[in-house]
Amino acid sequence: MEAAGGQESPELFGAAAASSSGLPKPKLSSAKLDAQLEDASRLKMEGNAFYRERNIRSAIGRYHRALLVLRGMDSEVMTAVKGFGPEVPVLTATQETLLRNIQVDCYNNLAACLLQRQSVDYARVQEYSLRVLHWRPGDVKALYRAGVATLELGDAQTAKQYLSQACRGQPNDANVRKHLQKAEEKLNREFQKEKAMYRGMFSSSLKSSSGEGVNQGNMAGEGV
């Protein structure tokens, strides 16, 4: 994970030191990669069990740990720190698929966990959902949660786009339809408010023009 406050994380700092010292970069064997994938999958399943028990705090912890295990295997992450620490591991197609599946499940489930909290961090829900959509643009759960979070963050237009896509994927889902309706109602209120504002501005402009015409007429009469 990225360190808070913009500081370098300890693991990256240590990896950089190893790289600059000329030490050989360790490579992960296929068996080691399989073991890490199994570990991440186990942590995800434990998180799922905690979620079913409504133990949201423990579920969140397991999902984060699973993602941390996968971090060093993800080419998208490791390419960003190329030259530091271990080389980017070469995954088989099966390993790559399993990696993405676990990541998608963990981020989707993290978003679901956050929505269960009394005080919801909608910005984080949006972030996790958009990560899923980066890999799977049509994921209905991520589209729905991205729409809910975006609506709560005040962007009804974008929320409507996410929720409309989710509704096409799950047309009979009552929650999706309910939040799509909320987004449309908010957009309509914003439109009516904007229309009333422009109507008021136009009315004021007409009154001002009419008043100026009367004054000019009075001045002309005084001249006669």
C-alpha positions in Angstrom: 0.0 0.0 0.0 1.1 3.6 -0.6 2.4 5.2 2.5 0.5 8.1 4.1 1.6 11.6 3.8 3.3 11.1 0.4 6.3 9.3 2.1 7.9 6.3 0.5 6.6 3.0 1.8 9.2 1.0 3.8 9.0 -2.0 1.4 9.8 0.1 -1.6 12.6 1.9 0.2 14.2 -1.3 1.2 13.8 -2.7 -2.3 15.5 0.4 -3.8 18.4 0.0 -1.4 18.8 -3.6 -2.4 18.7 -2.7 -6.1 21.3 0.1 -5.7 23.6 -2.2 -3.8 23.9 -4.4 -6.8 22.3 -7.4 -5.1 20.6 -9.9 -7.5 16.9 -9.5 -7.8 15.0 -12.6 -6.6 12.7 -14.3 -9.0 9.5 -16.1 -7.9 9.1 -19.6 -9.0 5.8 -20.9 -10.5 5.3 -23.0 -7.3 5.8 -19.9 -5.1 3.3 -17.9 -7.2 0.7 -20.7 -6.9 1.3 -20.7 -3.1 0.7 -16.9 -2.9 -2.4 -17.2 -5.0 -3.7 -19.9 -2.8 -2.9 -17.8 0.3 -4.8 -14.8 -1.2 -7.7 -17.0 -2.1 -7.9 -18.4 1.4 -7.8 -14.9 2.9 -10.6 -13.8 0.6 -12.8 -16.8 1.6 -12.2 -16.0 5.3 -13.3 -12.5 4.5 -16.5 -13.8 2.9 -17.2 -15.9 6.0 -16.8 -12.9 8.2 -19.0 -10.8 5.9 -21.8 -13.4 6.2 -21.5 -13.2 9.9 -21.8 -9.4 9.7 -18.3 -9.1 11.1 -17.5 -6.2 8.7 -14.3 -5.1 10.4 -12.6 -8.5 10.2 -13.9 -9.0 6.7 -12.3 -5.8 5.6 -9.0 -6.8 7.2 -9.0 -10.2 5.3 -9.7 -8.6 2.0 -6.9 -6.0 2.4 -4.5 -8.8 3.4 -5.4 -10.8 0.3 -4.8 -7.8 -1.9 -1.4 -7.1 -0.2 -0.4 -10.7 -1.0 -1.3 -10.1 -4.7 0.4 -6.7 -4.9 3.9 -8.0 -5.7 2.4 -10.3 -8.4 0.4 -7.6 -10.3 2.3 -6.4 -13.4 0.3 -3.1 -13.3 1.7 -2.3 -9.9 5.2 -3.7 -10.3 5.7 -1.9 -13.7 5.2 1.4 -11.8 8.3 0.6 -9.6 10.4 -1.0 -12.3 14.0 -1.2 -11.3 13.3 -1.6 -7.6 13.1 -4.9 -5.8 12.0 -8.2 -7.4 11.5 -8.4 -11.1 7.9 -8.5 -12.3 6.9 -12.2 -12.1 5.8 -13.8 -15.3 2.4 -15.4 -14.7 0.8 -18.1 -16.7 -2.6 -17.3 -18.3 -4.3 -19.4 -15.5 -2.4 -17.6 -12.8 -3.2 -14.2 -14.3 -6.9 -15.0 -14.5 -7.0 -16.2 -10.9 -5.1 -13.1 -9.8 -7.7 -10.8 -11.4 -10.6 -12.8 -10.2 -9.4 -12.5 -6.5 -8.7 -8.8 -6.9 -12.1 -8.2 -8.5 -13.9 -10.1 -5.7 -11.9 -8.4 -2.9 -12.5 -4.9 -4.2 -16.2 -5.6 -4.9 -16.5 -7.0 -1.4 -14.7 -4.2 0.2 -17.1 -1.7 -1.4 -20.0 -3.9 -0.1 -18.5 -3.8 3.4 -18.1 -0.1 3.4 -21.7 0.4 2.4 -22.7 -1.6 5.5 -21.0 0.8 7.9 -23.0 3.4 9.8 -20.8 6.2 8.4 -20.1 5.4 4.8 -17.0 6.5 3.0 -18.5 7.0 -0.4 -15.3 8.2 -1.9 -13.6 4.9 -1.0 -16.6 2.9 -2.3 -16.3 4.7 -5.6 -12.6 4.1 -5.7 -12.9 0.4 -5.2 -15.7 0.1 -7.6 -13.9 1.9 -10.3 -10.9 -0.4 -9.8 -13.1 -3.3 -10.6 -14.5 -1.5 -13.7 -11.0 -0.9 -14.9 -10.6 -4.7 -15.3 -14.3 -5.5 -15.9 -16.2 -2.6 -17.4 -19.5 -4.6 -17.4 -19.4 -5.8 -13.8 -23.0 -5.1 -12.6 -22.1 -5.0 -8.9 -19.3 -2.5 -9.4 -21.5 -0.4 -11.7 -24.3 -0.3 -9.1 -22.0 0.6 -6.2 -20.1 3.2 -8.3 -23.5 4.7 -9.2 -24.6 4.8 -5.5 -21.4 6.3 -4.4 -21.2 8.8 -7.2 -24.8 9.9 -6.5 -24.0 10.5 -2.9 -20.9 12.5 -3.8 -23.2 14.8 -5.8 -22.6 13.8 -9.5 -26.1 12.7 -10.5 -25.3 12.7 -14.2 -22.3 10.3 -14.0 -24.2 8.2 -11.4 -27.1 7.8 -13.9 -24.7 6.5 -16.5 -23.3 3.8 -14.1 -26.8 2.9 -12.8 -28.3 2.8 -16.3 -25.6 0.2 -17.3 -26.2 -1.7 -14.2 -30.0 -1.7 -14.9 -29.4 -3.1 -18.4 -27.4 -6.0 -16.8 -30.0 -6.5 -14.0 -33.3 -5.0 -15.2 -35.3 -6.6 -12.4 -33.1 -5.6 -9.5 -35.2 -3.3 -7.3 -32.2 -1.6 -5.6 -30.6 -0.7 -9.0 -33.9 0.7 -10.3 -34.5 2.6 -7.0 -31.2 4.4 -7.2 -31.5 5.0 -10.9 -34.8 6.7 -10.1 -33.1 8.8 -7.4 -30.5 9.9 -9.9 -33.1 10.9 -12.5 -35.1 12.8 -9.9 -32.1 14.7 -8.7 -31.2 15.6 -12.3 -34.8 16.8 -12.8 -34.7 18.9 -9.7 -31.4 20.4 -10.8 -32.8 21.1 -14.3 -36.0 22.8 -12.8 -33.9 24.9 -10.5 -31.6 26.0 -13.3 -34.6 26.8 -15.5 -36.2 28.9 -12.7 -33.0 30.7 -12.2 -32.7 31.6 -15.9 -36.4 32.6 -16.0 -35.8 35.0 -13.1 -32.8 36.5 -14.8 -34.7 37.0 -18.0 -37.7 38.5 -16.1 -35.4 41.0 -14.3 -33.8 41.9 -17.6 -37.2 42.7 -19.1 -38.2 44.8 -16.1 -35.0 46.7 -16.3 -35.4 47.4 -20.0 -39.1 48.5 -19.5 -38.1 50.8 -16.7 -35.4 52.5 -18.8 -38.0 53.0 -21.6 -40.4 54.8 -19.2 -37.7 57.1 -17.8 -36.6 58.0 -21.3 -40.2 58.9 -22.1 -40.5 61.2 -19.1 -37.3 62.9 -20.0 -38.6 63.6 -23.5 -41.9 65.0 -22.1 -39.9 67.4 -19.8 -38.0 68.6 -22.8 -41.3 69.7 -24.6 
